Amino acid sequence: MTAIDPDFAAFIDGLPKVELHLHIEGTLEPETIFALAERNGVELPYPDVETLRAAYAFHDLQSFLDIYYAGASVLLTADDFHDMAAAYLARAEADNVVRAEIFFDPQTHTARGVPIATVIEGLTRALDAARARGLSCDLILCFLRHLSEEDAFATLEAALPYRDAFIGIGLDSSEVGHPPEKFVRVFAEARRLGFRLVAHAGEEGPSAYIVDALDRLAAERIDHGVRSLEDPDLVARLVRDRIPLTVCPFSNVRLRVCDTLSEHPLKRMLDAGLAVTINSDDPAYFGGYVGDNWRDTVAALGMDRDDVVRIARNGIDAAFVDAATRLRLHDRLDAHVAGSAGEPLVRDR
């Protein structure tokens, strides 16, 4: 791993960051899981925090999801969802996150008898407090792709009374064997209702899933998308149309999408002109939050200041915000660049 100059490290730490790929249930630290289990009288299949943390030796996406869903079982009340989200938002602010678009999986909870109103009320309360502190943040409701489209439709219908609480619809969970085409009709309905659309594709699944997410689901962003490099025609399309890819380096290593951080394709993707961003996915399980992902990935791939600023700009451009907010975020980035060593980088407006 390339050592980072202390001034460059400080530049990265102070960088105004946008996080677009963050599963709020994936921010539950082992200590929090046990605290909530005790609060709610939930019996866990692990005797202590150390045993649970030791189980985070994943060999693929499914081995992670098995533990992920077990951890989510401790979330029962609106206060639980509030406390989980509040902890993440405080951590994000410490990492200089200026915009966060947060995934949540209502089916994970409604299947356990937790009303969707409880989930949304708790999360919204935490986001409202963060907004009052100046953080731009919103929720994106995700469907679990290992479940049926009928279940997704039922979830969408149940969520509509709270539609002002979330801005978009996503698709996550087990990718292999669950192609985007399963959810064509429900995504069409979500689009008709005016929601922004994103989808996980091209993580463990093939690059063809990215094509299908774009063509069949009308996804505006692709979550992960690291396998896009396998298809030159797809790369050309993604570059031409400036389709953002919300890449999660730590996640890709921990889930064996690539073996080491130094082998991660992020730099090659950036050099190919792809609109890549850096995100933490499920940070409590994958060894670090967004600031950790930025610092270690930049070091492992030997990226320079221009690379870092391009990725930060990609995140701002990819965010689901209005023009005034986007301009404000770019201005914050410009001010940070101008205030650091070296010449300010010029961008088109």
Secondary structure, 3 states (H helix, E strand, C coil): CCCCCHHHHHHHHHCCEEEEEEEHHHHCCHHHHHHHHHHHCCCCCCCCHHHHHHCCCCCCHHHHHHHHHHHHCCCCCHHHHHHHHHHHHHHHHHCCEEEEEEEECHHHHHCCCCCHHHHHHHHHHHHHHHHHCCCEEEEEEEEECCCCHHHHHHHHHHHHHHHHHCCEEEEECCCCCCCHHHHHHHHHHHHHCCCEEEEEECCCCCHHHHHHHHHCCCCCEEEECHHHHHCHHHHHHHHHHCCEEEECHHHHHHCCCCCCHHHCCHHHHHHCCCEEEECCECHHHHCCCHHHHHHHHHHHHCCCHHHHHHHHHHHHHHCCCCHHHHHHHHHHHHHHHHHCCCCCCCCCC
